Structure formats: C-alpha cells, structure tokens
Amino acid sequence: MPTVGVFEDDLKVALGGLKVKDAEFETAFDELCFEFGLELDEVTSDFEMMRKERGEEAASGASKRVIYKIDVPANRYDLLCLEGLVLALQVFKGMVPNPQLSLSMPHGLAATTMYVAKETAEVRPYILCAILRGVTLNKSRYDSFIDLQEKVMSNVGRKRQLVAIGTHDLDSIKGPFRYEARKPTDIEFQSLFHDEKMTADKLMKSFETHQQIKQYVPIIKDSPVYPVIYDSNREVLSMPPIINGSLSKISLETKDIFIELTGMDQTKCEIALNCMIAGFAQYCTTPFQVEPVQLVFEEGSVFSGETLTYPKVQPRRMIADAARMKKSLTLDKLGNEEVCTHLTRMGIPSKVDQSCNNIINCEVPVTRSDVMHECDLIEDLAISYGYNNLTEEVPFVQNVPMEQPINHITDLTRTEFACAGFTECLNWGLQSKKENHEWLQREPASKPDQVQNVDFEYQPFGKPVTIANPKTKEFEVLRTTLLSGLLKTVAHNKMNPPPIRVFEVSDVVLQDARADTETGAKNRRQAAAVACSDKNSQFEVVHGLLDQIMWKLNCEQKAVLENPNSEEGKVARKRHKLAYHLEPSQDPAFLPGRQAHVMVNGVKIGVMGIIHPDVLKSFEISLPCSAFEFNLEPFLTWLTDTAK
C-alpha cells in the first residue's frame, strides 16, 4: 500500500469543517480515515524519524512539524496527495459537492499543439499533455505537486518505465512543441542538475552515479535514439524519462503549468495525467478547469496521421443493478435513492434511472480508474454504509463442499508417485524460452492446436504463451511442459547421492485459438516424472511407475483386453478398463529408438523414454535420465464414462 504523508496543520486548515478541538483532531481524523476505508498508520515528525534512525544528537536540528502517515489502497491513485485526499474526505462528509472537471480555452488563444515524430515509436511511443492556467502556488502546494508527480511515476508509472511526467513553466517556453527521438550526440541542453549544456550521452554517463537518477538510466541507455521534447525555439523541455531541462523549471511564481507525459502504455498515461490535473486544477483561476492540448501524430508514429486532444475529462457512465448490489450486502431494506446517496458520497455521482427504478446510472469520474465493474460500486456502497453497520446473516443456502474433480484425481496421482519412492517438486510456471523448448530440442508450433484431439492429446510442440515485457530472461514464457522444470531440479541436486527420482503433477499453459476460449489460452493438468542414476538409465523404473499409474487410473494393457481367451481380459472388460499401450515416437527430447507414445483409448496422451544426451548436456546433467509426461485431464471424462 502506498503511504501518503501530510502535515497536521495543513489537514486542520483543509478539514476545518470537522469542527473539533485541536487536542481531539488526531482521534477524529483517525475515525474519519477508518470510515472512509483508510488507515492512519503513524503520527510522527522529521525529528522523531531521525531520532529513531540516528539518535537524539543527529535529530537536534530536524523539524518537529507533525506528520500524519496514511496508508491508501494501491489502486486509489487519486488519494496520493494532500489535495486529492482532502477533497475525497470533504465529499464523503458532505462538506463540498463532487467536483466536475471541464475543458476550456483561454479567450483569444489558439490551441497549444504537440507534434509527434515517427521516430518516437522506436523508444517511447505515447505522449499526453495538458495545461493548468492561473495556478496559485505556495510552498506547501509546490511541495505537494512535486511529491504527487514522483508518487504517480513510482506507482502508476512503475518507476518511470511505463510513464514519466514532466512539468514546465509555460511562460518560459513557446509552442508549438515537438516530441522527437534523436541520437544522444544530437541532443544538447542544460538539465536541472547541471550548470552547463551537455550532450545526452554525457548526461547519461554523469547520471550513472547520481543518487536520485541512476535507477532510471537503464530504461533508455541502450536505445539508439533518446526521446526529447522541444519548443518552437528548439529549446529542450525534457528528455524523458530521465530529466527535465532547467529552462522550464516551475517555481512558486509559476502561473501556467504545462504537463507532458510520455510512456509505453496509453492507459497508464491517461490515468497518470488525470491524477495530476484532478489534484491541482482546484488552484486554477477557474477551479477544476483544464486547458486541452492537440497532439498531431506524423505518419509512422503510434497513432499514424491522427490528431487527438487531451486530456479527456468526461466521466465514464456505468449502469448498476440496485437489487443485486443491495442483496450482495444484505441491505434489501435500503432504498435505491439511499444507494445513490452513498455512491455520491464516495465520489461517484449516481441517480436512479427514470425509466427503470431498479437501474442506477453512475458517472464515474476520470480519477476513479479503480472502478471497473459493479463489484467496485458494491465495495464503495459498503464503505459508505459502514462495514460495522452491516448485519451478519447465515445464508439460506445448503451446500456440501467438495474438492474439484481435477484436484481430487491430482491428489490421488500424487500419492501413487510418492508411494513409488519419488519426491515431489513444485517448479515455476514461468520459464525461459531456452528451458521450455530449445534445450529440449523441441520447436514450438507456429499455430496453436495443430492436433486432432485438442483437449486429450499430449502436445509437446504446443505454442507457448509469451510474456510481452519480461522482467528477466528467466521468465519469458508460460511453461508448456513439466519436463524442463524437473530436469532443472535434477541439475540443482547433483550433489545428492543417486538415484534421484522426482515428479510433478501441475498445470501447463497452451495457446488455444478456439472461439469458446475467452483468453486465447488454456491450462492443462499434466503429470511427469524423471529418474536418474550413475549405474543405468532408470528406464525400467520409469516404465514400471507409468504402468502402476495407468493401472490405478483404470487402464489395462491393450493386448490383455483384446485377448478373447484371457481370463484377466474378461475381468478387465467387465470392469470397463481403458486400453493402454505404447507406440514408437519421434520426440527430439528423447533418445531415438528408446522412446514411445503413451496411448490410452487410441489417444496419444503422453510420451516416455530415455532423455537425449544433448538435452542432458544443455541442462548440465552428467547422469543418464529417463522420464515420462502425460495429460491427466482426459481421465476425468474417461473415468466418469466408465462409472456410469
């Protein structure tokens, strides 16, 4: 949870409507935070914090101004500054009406324009802008503005990787502006932290040791071009996401503020921009009035040839079912108008629909990006009504809890593995591309579902789900096989005496292009085992374990079932046993001639064999290994059918 620190004296001025004595303010504010779903985490000061960390002597000159530290929900970006927090609490207490953001152009001025060059698509493609006119700043407001900027970049922008914000004194620069991407040696300006002009490559080198900026340098360091924003005089406003130019630095005297955001995600940029303008538009000449900026995208840029206007401040309309909301909280006796009143208190103006009394029309402000579904409105209704005021009721529903069938068969299978002397593993669901298929010598399919029986067949070459922007090379794809994880486990346990026998029964993920698959992918429960020894390949051990598992899953050798004279076959047929046998396979992860498909009812549900020496070499395993892997999910259908 983000923590917002605000000064007690500022809170007292802003929340004067609480009308409590100074000695009672802390208690009253704590209760108000609790009602609103927040938590007053700590009441402290710079002096107290420094005294705890460095001792009384070191803290002697620190400020004793009281600070309230408040924990706010991670998705409530509108509460990250004093202004947003106070405004939300004032609306909650009915001290002020819900503010309405609006767009307006100053009389006699043309629209400010930002031109976006096509080269920006190579590095940070998205940009949004807005202008706050006639802002009145003092020291407290200025500090809060800068603090909000940093908090938004840290939380919404993921430490500037997704969003970076630049704020500028509009009177010191001249539009129209240009957003470009240029070679580091072609960019030269004086940054906020330097007294002279420097080229971008030299700036980046100097920032590698800078206490504040060094953590952001890797974001664009290796890019052939750096993003840069110019005014009409070719003066540099900023080089996002690293640093602003000193020319346009805002101060207490700044009246008109130009805000620009660049990033890798359009939605995150919009959320961040809305947070910035909503928190401080109240200080404009006309409160809550924002000036838009035209964005003109060149051909080849992210919005090729389009002209967009930002910010977009119109509230988002949502329709809620009043009866369903009340039933969710056992508030059936609550009137629909009362529901609207509670939602309005939470900053979401709401009215009962005139044509249908059970429908509530909500206008979700742009600052409430956390409200995405009716369940979010139910949460706000519960907060406003008061969790302590909700009535506890035992639901009039009789349910018999039971384990999911797939988990039940999984547990039974795990028990059989363990009884055979194998040790269970639980490996990562994310793997590198090398581990998932390259080291196994398997080439993933170019298209998903290139098999006849998609739900039942084992798919060693299934197309994996790929992570778009992986944090690390170790986690690039969702695994399509359990074998690579088990082989890694063996490799990391080479110091243990052989034999090493491990198993895993868990999910893999495969792409699925069928229309009824909402996500375009599917989870599949599979079982796998690996055995290795310094004496032999352990093939007979793995083969015996597979036979035992198949027998426990109501399978019988196909040859036995098809023998009309076999007493064993007659018993198996009477018990509706499933036909199980092995067929030759050509899986490159296994040794040729020492591998086979696992066949049940004519379906290739798995593979077994001796692991190929090249695969073992890739995983740095020096001992011979044998393994099998099969799809467990078909048995849910087969066992149900045979039980009928």
N, C-alpha and C positions, 0 to 999 in steps of 0.2 A: 504493500500500500504506500502511495506517495504521502509524504508528510509536509504540511504547509505550516510555516512559522509566521505568526503575525504578532505585532506588538499590542500589548493590553490597552494602552492609551488610545491607539488607533481604533481598536474594536469598540471601546466605550463611546467614542465620538460617533462611529458609524452605526452602532446599535443603541443609540440614545433612547429609542422607543421602548427598550426593555424596562426602563424606569425602576431601577433597583439601586440601592446604596452601593458605594464603591466596595465596601467590605463584603458584600454579598454577590458581587459581579461574577467572580470565578465560579461559584456554585450555580448561579443562574445560567451562565454560559455553558457550563458542563451539562446541565439538564437539557438545554436547548439543542446542543450537539447530539445528545442521545436521542431526543425526539426526532431529529432530522436524519438519523442513521449514521452519524459521525461519532468519532471518539476523541475526546480531549486527552491526548497521550501524556503530555507533560507541561508543567508550568515552570519556566526556568529563565535564565538570562545569560548573556555572554560571559558575565563574571562567574556565574555558577558552573557553566560548562567548562570554562577554562580552569577553574579551581579544581574540578574533579579530575581533569586530564593532566594538569601540570603543576598543581599546588597553589597555595594561597599567595605566595610571593609573585608568581608569574601572572596571576589574575588581578593584581592590585590596580592596574590601570584600565581594566575592562569595564564596559558599560553594565550597569545594573538595571537597565530598562527591561521590564518584564515581557517575556515572550511566551505566547501560547502555541504549543506544537499540536497540530490537529491531523489525525490520520483520516484521509479521504479515500473513497473507493477508487480502485485503479482505473475504472472506466469513466469517472466523472471529471473530465478534463476542465470543465467549466468552473471547478472549485479550486483550481491550483493557485489562485492569487487572492489577496485580501478582497479586492473588488468583487470578484465572482462569488466568493464565499459569503460575503456580507449581503450581496444582492439576493442570493438564493434564500438566506435566512430571513431577510426582510419580507420577501414574498411569502415565505412559509408562515410568518407571524402576522401577515395581513397589513404590514406597515406601508408597503408600496404595491402598486399593481404590477402585473407582469410586463416587463419592458418589451417594446416592439422595435426591432432593428429595421432600418429603412435605408434606401439608396437615394442620393441626391447630388446633383452637380452644382457647384457654386455659380452664381449668376455671372454671365459674361465670360466664363472659362470653357475652353474646349476639353473634351475628354482626354485624360492622360493615356498615352499609348506605350505598350511594351512590345517591341518586335522580337520574335524568337527565331534565331538562326537554325538552319537544318543540322549544323554540326553538333548542337546540344543533345541530339538524340543518341550520340555515342557515349555520353557520360552521365548527365542528369537531365532527363528529357522534360520534366514537368516544372512549370513555374506558375505561381499565382501572385496577384498584387492587390493592394487596397490602400486607401488614403484616409487618414483621420485629420480633419480640418479644425483649426481653432482650439487645439488641446491646451488645457491649463495644467501645467505640471508644477509640483513642489518636490522637495527632497524625498518625501515618503512615497509619492506616486511614481517618481522616476525609478526609485529602487525596486518598487513592486513591479513595474513594467519590465525592467531588465531581468528580474527574478522569474517572472512568468515566461519570458522568452526562453530562458535557459531550461526551465522545467518542461515546457512544451517540446523543445528539441530533444530533451532527455527521454521523456515518456512517450509521446506520440511519435517523435522522430527517431526513436531508438538510437540515441546518442549521435544524432545528425546523419545517420546512414540513410534513413528514409526521408527525413525532412530537415532542412536548415532554414533559419529565419534571419533576415537582415532588416534592420530598422534604420531609417535615414531621415535627416532634417531636409524636408523638401525644398526649403528656401535656399539651401546651399547648392542645389543641383538643378539641372534643367532638362525637361523632357523634350521630345520623346526618348525613351530608353531602349537599349538593345541588350538582349541576352544572347551571348555568343559562347563558343568553345574554341579556344586558341591554344597554340603551342605555349608551354611555360615560358620559353625565352621571348615570346612576343607580348607577354603581359607585364606591364611595369606600373607600379603605383606605390603610394605610401600607406602602409597598413596602420591600424590602430595602435600597434605595439612598437612602431619604429619611427624614427625621426627623419628618415630619408627614403627616397624612392628605391625600390628594389624589383628585380625581375621575379616572376613567380617561382622559378626553380630555386633561386637563392632564398626566397622567403620560406619555402618548404623545408629547406635544409636548416634554416635557423629555428624553425618551429619544432624540429625533431627533438629538441631538448627543452622546449618551453613547457613549463609546468601545467598550464591550462590547455594548450592547443595540441600538444604532441599526440594525444589519444585520437585526434581526428585526422592526422596527416595520412595514415594508410588508406583512407577512404578513396582518395583520388591520386595518390602519389604515383602509382604505376600507369596511370592513364596517359595516352599520348597527347591528349588535349585537356585543358582545365576549363571549367565553366567560369564565366566572368560577365559582370553586368556593367554597361557603360551608360552615361548620359549623352545628350546631344553634343557636348563638347569633348567627348571621348575621355571623360574623367571616370575612373573606376569607382563604382559604388561598393562592390563586394566581389570576392572570389569564393563563392560557396563551395563546400560547406565549411571553409576554413576561417576566413577573416573578412571583416569589412574594411573599406578604405577610411582614412582619417578625415577626408574632406566632408563627408556627410554625417559625421558623428552627432547624435542627438544630445541635447543638454537641457537644463532647467528652463532655458529661454525658448526652446523649440515650440513652435505653434502648430506647424503642419508636419505630420509624420507619414512618410512613405514606407509601406511594409511590403517586402517581397519574400516569397518562399519558393525554394527550389527543392526538388526531391525525386525519388524513384517511384512514388506511389501517389496517384492523383487523389484518391480518397483521403489518405493521411494528410496530404497538403491542405485539402479543404477543411478537415477537422481542425488542423493547427491554425489556419487563417481565421476561422470562426471563433476560436478561443481568444486569439489576440484582439480582434476587433470588439467582441462582446464585452470583454473585461474593461476596456478603456474608452469605448465610444461614449460612455456616460460623461466623460470630461470634455467632449467636443462643444463647440459653440451651440449647436443644436444637439442635445443629448441623444445618443443612440442613432445618429445619422452618419452614414459612411459614404465616402465617395468611391465609385467604381473605377476600374482601370480596364482599358481594352487590351486584349492580348492578340496580336496578329502573328500567326504561325506561318513561316515560309514553307514552300513545297519541300517535302523530305523530312520535316520536323515531326514531332509526335502527333500533332493534330494538323497534318499537312494541308495548308491552304485555308484553314479555318480562322475565323475571328470570334473570340469568346470574350465575355465580360464577367469580371469577378470583382467582389465576392457575390455569392448568391445567398440572400438573407431571407428568402421566403420560407415560412415554416412548412414542414412536411405534414401532410394530412394522413391521419390514421383513423380507422374505424374499429371500435371495440364493442364487444357483446357485453352489455351491462349485467345480464343474468349470470353469464359464465364467470365474470370477474367476481361478482359477489359470492357465488357458490364456491369458488376457489378458496375464499377466506371465511366461509360460513357467516357471511354478512347479508343473508337473504332479506332481513328486515330493513336494510339500509335503502333509502330512496335513491333513484337514479340521479336526481338533482344533487343529492349529497355526494354521490360518487364524483360528479363533475367538480364540485367544490373542492374535494380532497385532491383531485388531479391538478386543478388550477393552483392550489397551494404549493404543489411540487414543481411548479414552473411549466406545466403543460395545460394551457387554456383549453377547456372542454365544454361542450354543450350537448344536451340531449337532442337527437335528430327529431325534427318536427313531423316527419312522415312515419317514423317508427320509434316508439317510446323506448324500446329495448336497445337501440343503437346509440352509441356515444361518439360524436365527432370530436377528435382531438387534433390540435395543431401543435405539433412537436417543433420547438424552436431549433435552429441550426446548432445551438450549443449542446443540445442533448443527443449526441451521437450514440449514447448508450441505449437509447430507446429504439429497439428494432422490431419488437414483437409485442403482442398483447400481454405476455407474461411479464414484460418490463413495466407495463402500466399497472399490473396487479401488484407488483413489488412496491411501486410508488403509492398505490392506494393503501397498502398495508402499513407503510411508514407513516403516512399522514394520519391514518386512523389510529395508529399506535399499536405496536405488537403486543404490548401489555394489556391492551383492551380487547384483544381477540379472545373469543370463547373457545375453550378446549372441548372438542366433541369426538366421541368414538364413532367412526364412520359406520353406517348401516350397510356394510358390505362384508360378505363372508367369503374369504379367500383361503385356500390351502396353499401355503408357499411350497415351492418345489424347485429343484435345480433345473436349469436349462438342459435340454436333451444333449446338446453338443458338449456341454461341460461335464455332464454325467458320464458319457462314453469316454471323454478325455481322461477323467479321473480313474476309470476302470482300466484304461490302457496304460496309464502311468504306473498303476500298481503292478501290472504284469512285467513292465520293463524293470521296475525296482526289484521284484522277486527274482528276476533272472540275473541279478548282480550288477546291473547298470546304474550309473549315477546320473541324476537329473541335472540338466543345465537350463538356465534361463538367459538367453542372449538378447542383444539389442535388436529391435525391429528395423532399425536403420543401419545401412551398411554402405561401404564404398562400392563403386562400380566394379573395381578390380576384384573385391572379395565376392560379390554377388554372382558375377558371371565370367569375368576374364580369367581369374585364377582357376575356375572350374572348367575352363576351355569351352564354355557354352556361349553361343551367340544369340542374344535375345531376338525374338521375332520382331519384324518390322511393324506388324499389325497385331492387335490383341485377338485372342480367341481363334487361333488357326488349328483347332482340333474339332473333331466331330461332336464329342460329348463334353461340352464346356464345363459342366458342373461336376462331372465324375472323374474325368481323365486327369492324370498327373501331367503337369505342364513344366518340364524342366527348362524350356526355352520361352516361357511366358514373358510378355513385355512388362517391365517394372514401372512403378510409379516413381517419377523423378522429382526431387526437391528442386524448386526453381532457383533459390538463392541459398545454397547450403552454407552453414556457418563454418564447417570444416570438411575436409576431403574424406574423413572417415564416415560421414553421414550424408551420402548423396542420393541414395535410392531406398525405397522400402523393399525389404528382402522378398525374393520370390522362392527361396529355398531355405531349409534349415541346415543343410549340409555345411555351408561355409561357416556358420557360427559354431557348429560342433568341431570342425577342423581347427578353427582358431582356438577353441578351448583346449583341444589336444596339444596344439603348439605351445600354449602357455603353461602346460602342465608336464613338459618333457622332463622336468627334474624329479617327478614322481616315478616310483618303480613300476614297470609294465607288469601285466597288461593294463591298458587304460580303456575303460568301457563307459561311454556316455550316451545319453539320449535326451531328446526334447520333443514335447508334444505342444505345439503352439501354432500361432497364426502366421501365414504369409499373405502378401497382398499382390494381386494381379490386376492389370488393366482389363476392363470388360466394357466393350463398346455397345452392348445390347441396350435397347431403348428403355427397358424397365430398370436399368441400373442408374440410380439418380446421380451418383458421384463419379461414374465412369470407371469405377474400380470395385473390387470385391475382396473381402477377407476369406481365407480358406484355412481350415484347421488341418494340419499335417503332422505326421509322426516320423521321427528319424532317429537312427542310432549309428554310432561309429565305434568300432573296436580296433585296437592296435596292440601289437606285441613285438618283442625283439626276437621271437622264435619262429612265428609264422604269420600269415596274413589275417588270421582270425575269421576266415571266410565261413568255416563250418560253424563258428559261434554265432555269427550274424544270421546265417541261414537257419540255424536251429531256433534262434529267437523269433525270426519272422514267421516260421511255421507255427510256433507256440502262440504268437499274437493272432495269427489268422484263425487258428483253431478256436481261440477264445472269442473271436468275432463271428463264430458260427460258420466257419469255412471248412471245407473238406477237399482233399486232393481230387482234381478233376478225373483222374484215372480211376479212382475208387468209386466215384459217383457214377461213372459211365460203364462200370463192370456189372453186367446184369446178374452174374453168378456170385458176386461177393456179398457175404452176409453183412459185412461192415458197410458196403454201399447201400444195401437195402435199409439199414438203420438210418444212415445219413440222409437218404432220400425221404424217408418217413418224417424225419425231423426238419425237412426243408433246408438242408445245408446249402451254402453257397459254393459254387465251383471255383476252386483256386488252383492255379498252376503258374509256371514260369515259362517265358518265351524269350528267345535271343533278342538283345537290344544293341543299339549303337550310340550310347551316350558317351560323349568325349570325356566326361569326368571320370569314367571308369575304364579299366583295362580291357582292351578288345578280347573277346572270347572268354572273359571272366565276369560277365555281367548278364543281367536278364530283366525283362519287364515283369512286374508283379501283376498278374491277371486275375480278376475276380469277376465272374459272370460275363466274361468276354470283354471286359473293360480294362485298359491299362491304367491301373490306379497308382503305380509306383515303379521304382527301379531298385535293384540291389546289385552288389558286385564288389570287386577289389578296386580301390581308388587308384587312378592312374599315377605313375611315378612323377610325371610333370606337375600334376596338381599338388602332390605332397611337397614337391620342391618349392612351389610358389608359396605354400603355407609354412615353409621351413620345418617340415616334419621328416625325420630321418627313418622312422619305423614304418613298416608296411601296415596299411589300414584297409579294412572292409567296412561297408556301410549299406544302409538301405533307407529309403524315404518313400512314404506313400500318403495318399489323400485319405483322411479319416472320415470325411463328411458323407461319402456315399453310403456308408454303413447305417447312417440314420434312416435312410429310405429303405435299404435292403432288409434291415432287421425288423423294421416296422411291418413291412410287407409279409415277411415270413411268420410273424407273430399272429397275423390275422387268421 
